[in-house]
Amino acid sequence: MTHPYLFILNPKSGTSIGRNSAAVRERIHSVAKRNAGSAQILFTEEPAHATELVREHMHAEKWKAIVAVGGDGTVNEIAKPLVDTNIPIGILPLGSGNGLARHLGLPLTLDAALKRLFDGQSSTIDSAELNGIPFFCTAGMGFDAYVGHLFSQQKARGLMTYVNVSFKAYWSYKPQSFRLDGVEKQAFSLSFANAGQFGNNAWVAPQASLQDGLLDVCTISPFPQWYGTALAYGLFTKQLKQSTYIDYQRATHAVVETDAPPMIHYDGEPLQLDTTRIEVKIKPGSLNVII
């Protein structure tokens, strides 16, 4: 028996799997049997395990797709080895934010996402790298990375947890200094957007395209505290635009220099760097996705 679809499920992802991982597995098997004959399902056991599983199994069969069952972190781990290959990634978005899936217009419920997976076609999108670390949605530094770090320490997941963490962090966070391509800047946050949003429909770069070969670079400058409400409104209504405090540029490559090694995030995953030089670049048309 062949397994044309390989599903890799993160049982700790978001709020939609958790204790329901067995039920999710059975539903995938049931729908896959009707649509594709069979499916192989593997479970991750720890961070970065999904990447190991893909590398171990990607050449075992001629997969129609290797499917990420989880959130943006799971998608990132599974997509990394698939960059510059002909193997498409499928996405069953059962995570907390699901930024890439939302940008692609994928359904957010399991049954609808499975239907789209089996009915959909492969399309090519851009990927990007930050100091050699692949990302597919957004990456950056500043407030977003700080909140990502705090969010990763919470027991509960989901939008409300993220909102609560962000609200508490907002009052104590201090803007940072950095140099973007040699230009000195003060910033509340600096984001590199391949896709347009962080997740949960928080659109940091509403005009971003996954197929234009460009990154949308969003710099949010320090602002008075009262402006935070307007910023949040624009973020969640997809209306952020160039303004006194918000600057957009488009680039294929950028270099950021900081005075101290910064905390960054890539696809929502926080990471403390050990360098003060950050290089970001786009990789046009490098990933196949079932949409």
NUDOPA-36991 format. One line per field, with one value per residue (C-alpha): x, y, z. Coordinates in pm, 1 decimal. Each point is the difference from the previous one (the first is absolute). Layout:
BEGIN
east: [X ...]
north: [Y ...]
up: [Z ...]
***
This chain:
BEGIN
east: [0.0 129.5 -54.5 -31.8 -43.7 223.9 -156.8 218.9 -204.6 116.4 -213.2 103.7 -95.5 -249.2 -338.5 -154.9 196.2 116.4 -198.7 -181.8 307.2 -137.8 -327.8 187.3 206.4 -308.3 -174.3 301.3 15.3 -372.0 -2.3 330.3 -123.7 -296.1 204.6 347.5 -18.6 220.2 215.7 297.1 -13.5 296.9 1.8 262.4 147.3 206.6 102.0 174.4 -117.2 -225.7 303.6 175.2 -307.0 -23.0 366.4 -31.7 -309.9 -7.4 167.3 -160.8 -289.6 -118.8 -219.8 -277.1 55.0 153.3 -264.4 55.5 -270.0 47.0 88.1 259.6 283.7 -88.6 -35.6 344.1 163.3 -156.1 56.0 372.8 116.9 -251.1 146.5 140.6 -157.6 -297.8 -183.2 -296.6 -94.1 -365.2 -136.2 -270.4 4.6 -72.5 236.0 -40.1 56.1 11.3 143.0 116.4 -321.9 -212.7 199.8 -45.7 -373.8 3.3 -293.2 62.5 -217.1 132.3 -261.4 3.6 381.0 12.3 -241.7 215.1 311.5 -139.3 -177.4 270.7 290.7 366.0 115.5 347.7 67.5 304.7 187.9 256.1 295.8 122.8 366.6 -57.5 -314.7 -289.6 -330.0 -313.8 -237.0 172.6 317.4 129.3 121.8 -124.5 -341.1 -125.7 299.7 -33.4 -367.6 84.3 251.7 -253.2 -275.4 221.6 21.5 -378.1 -181.8 -315.9 5.0 -241.6 -94.0 -108.6 327.5 190.5 -209.6 49.3 375.7 23.8 -202.6 215.3 324.4 -107.1 27.3 354.5 164.4 270.0 78.4 337.4 274.5 133.1 143.0 -198.3 226.5 225.8 -276.2 -34.9 -352.6 -198.8 -280.4 -283.3 18.8 160.0 -177.4 94.0 -322.0 -6.5 -367.9 -206.6 -83.1 140.6 -304.5 -348.7 -62.6 251.4 105.1 336.3 49.2 -339.6 152.8 253.2 -2.4 135.5 82.1 163.7 359.4 7.5 -15.7 -212.0 210.6 -215.6 165.2 -223.4 167.1 -42.7 -341.1 -203.2 -188.0 -338.6 91.2 8.9 -378.1 12.9 290.7 -188.3 -313.0 194.3 175.5 -320.1 -205.5 267.0 38.7 360.9 159.6 284.3 -33.1 193.2 91.6 -11.8 243.9 -13.9 275.8 35.6 324.6 159.3 277.8 58.8 263.8 -80.8 270.0 -64.9 204.3 -73.4 -116.7 -377.9 -295.9 -160.7 -293.5 -51.0 -353.4 -85.8 280.7 225.1 376.2 278.4 276.7 368.0 95.3 -64.2 -26.0 -323.1 -24.8 -339.6 -64.1 -280.1 3.3 -248.4 -220.3 176.1 -288.4 -293.8 -321.0 -334.4 -261.3]
north: [0.0 344.5 316.7 292.0 248.5 20.4 183.1 129.1 95.3 213.8 -109.4 308.6 249.9 275.7 -57.8 -230.8 -320.9 -58.0 -281.7 -48.4 -125.6 -355.4 129.3 221.8 -298.5 -216.7 273.2 44.0 -375.6 -14.4 290.2 -100.2 -353.1 135.2 251.3 -144.1 -365.6 35.8 229.9 -27.8 203.5 78.3 186.4 246.7 -47.8 314.8 327.1 -47.7 -363.2 76.3 104.8 -325.8 -201.0 173.9 -58.0 -363.5 -72.4 250.9 -236.0 -320.6 36.4 232.5 208.8 211.4 224.4 2.7 155.2 216.6 -54.7 285.9 368.7 225.1 -151.2 -347.7 130.5 158.5 -321.9 -206.8 252.1 49.8 -323.5 46.1 330.4 -37.0 -345.9 -117.1 -136.9 220.9 80.0 -26.1 185.6 -103.1 320.1 -108.8 237.2 318.7 263.7 -178.7 306.6 -167.3 -198.8 310.7 195.4 -285.5 -9.0 -358.1 -124.7 -10.2 -300.5 -353.5 -138.2 305.6 8.9 -370.9 58.3 286.0 -214.1 -276.9 232.4 265.6 56.1 71.8 360.5 146.8 264.8 186.4 -88.0 206.7 -34.0 186.0 -81.5 -322.0 -90.6 -59.8 176.6 3.5 246.3 276.8 58.9 294.2 158.8 242.1 -16.1 -293.2 -214.3 100.4 -101.9 -322.8 -81.8 65.1 -188.2 -307.0 -20.4 -15.1 -324.8 111.3 76.5 181.1 358.0 112.5 -110.0 186.3 315.0 -10.3 -49.6 281.1 241.2 -56.6 25.2 321.2 210.7 -102.9 -52.9 248.3 71.3 -110.6 158.1 -169.1 69.2 -115.6 -13.0 252.5 245.3 66.2 -55.2 -20.7 -253.5 -148.0 -294.2 -102.7 -263.8 -184.5 -120.0 -270.8 -59.9 293.2 -97.1 -134.5 -222.9 39.0 253.8 249.9 152.3 172.3 33.3 -10.6 47.7 -282.9 -269.1 -353.7 0.9 334.6 -88.2 278.2 41.3 278.3 166.0 171.8 233.0 127.5 299.2 98.1 156.3 156.2 -252.7 122.3 -111.2 -364.3 -29.6 133.2 -233.0 -305.1 103.9 34.3 -330.8 -200.5 178.3 -42.7 378.6 65.1 240.7 248.9 269.0 212.2 -308.4 -276.4 -36.3 -261.2 -97.3 -293.2 -187.7 -322.4 30.1 197.6 21.1 101.4 86.9 34.2 103.4 -326.7 -341.8 36.0 -224.2 -79.6 -208.4 -202.0 -116.6 77.4 -207.8 210.1 -31.1 183.1 66.3 -3.4 253.1 370.1 -35.3 -128.1 -68.8 -59.2 -106.2 -128.7 -328.2 46.5 -290.8 -246.9 -189.0 -193.8 23.3 -174.9 276.8]
up: [0.0 -87.7 199.4 -245.2 286.6 304.4 294.5 283.6 302.6 289.9 298.6 199.8 -268.2 69.6 155.5 -260.6 56.0 357.9 153.2 -332.1 -187.5 -22.5 -143.7 -246.0 -111.0 -53.0 -196.6 -227.0 -59.9 -78.5 -246.5 -158.3 -59.3 -199.1 -198.4 -34.6 95.8 306.5 204.5 228.6 319.6 221.8 332.3 114.5 346.8 54.1 -169.2 -337.4 -15.9 -298.4 -204.2 86.8 -100.0 -337.1 -77.6 101.6 -208.1 -288.1 -248.8 127.8 -245.7 -272.1 227.9 -145.9 301.5 344.9 221.6 307.4 263.6 245.0 3.0 -160.7 203.0 -124.1 -356.5 30.2 121.5 -278.3 -278.5 70.3 -167.5 -284.6 -121.4 -351.5 -44.9 -205.8 305.3 96.4 356.5 101.1 301.9 246.4 209.1 357.0 179.6 200.1 -268.8 -337.9 -172.7 -320.4 -39.5 54.6 -257.5 -248.1 69.3 127.1 210.1 374.6 88.2 -36.9 -239.3 -227.1 0.1 -91.2 -287.1 -127.8 32.5 -219.5 -245.1 -19.7 -233.6 64.6 -31.6 39.9 264.8 126.6 315.5 188.3 234.0 306.5 70.1 -190.7 197.4 -241.2 59.8 -206.6 166.4 198.2 198.3 195.2 316.6 261.4 167.0 -209.8 92.8 366.1 4.0 -184.9 272.3 277.4 -184.4 -37.4 379.4 51.7 73.8 -181.7 -373.6 -228.0 -86.8 347.0 155.1 -270.8 50.5 378.8 -31.8 -256.5 213.3 308.3 -198.2 -172.7 316.2 87.4 -339.4 -108.7 -369.2 -135.0 -208.2 -312.9 -341.6 -302.2 -305.4 173.6 96.5 373.5 129.5 320.9 -22.1 197.8 -239.1 -327.6 -207.7 -317.1 -161.3 -263.4 75.8 122.5 356.0 325.0 53.9 144.5 -279.8 140.8 -334.0 41.2 -377.5 -174.3 -346.0 30.4 -266.5 23.0 -370.2 -76.2 89.2 260.1 376.5 145.8 270.3 263.3 251.3 280.3 162.8 367.6 53.8 283.0 214.0 -121.9 -354.6 108.1 -38.8 -356.9 -78.5 128.7 -191.7 -325.0 59.2 47.2 -266.7 -269.1 -24.8 105.2 -246.8 -36.5 265.0 247.6 202.6 -262.8 -288.0 -277.1 -239.4 -237.5 -32.1 -116.2 255.4 320.9 272.5 356.6 251.9 372.9 302.1 182.0 -123.4 -40.3 66.0 -334.6 -117.5 -315.5 -75.2 360.3 149.9 229.3 -9.7 180.9 -250.5 90.4 -267.1 -59.0 -379.8 -151.8 -372.8 -157.4 -358.3 -219.6 -194.7 -283.1 -108.2 227.3 168.0 -142.8 202.0 -49.8 -10.1]
***
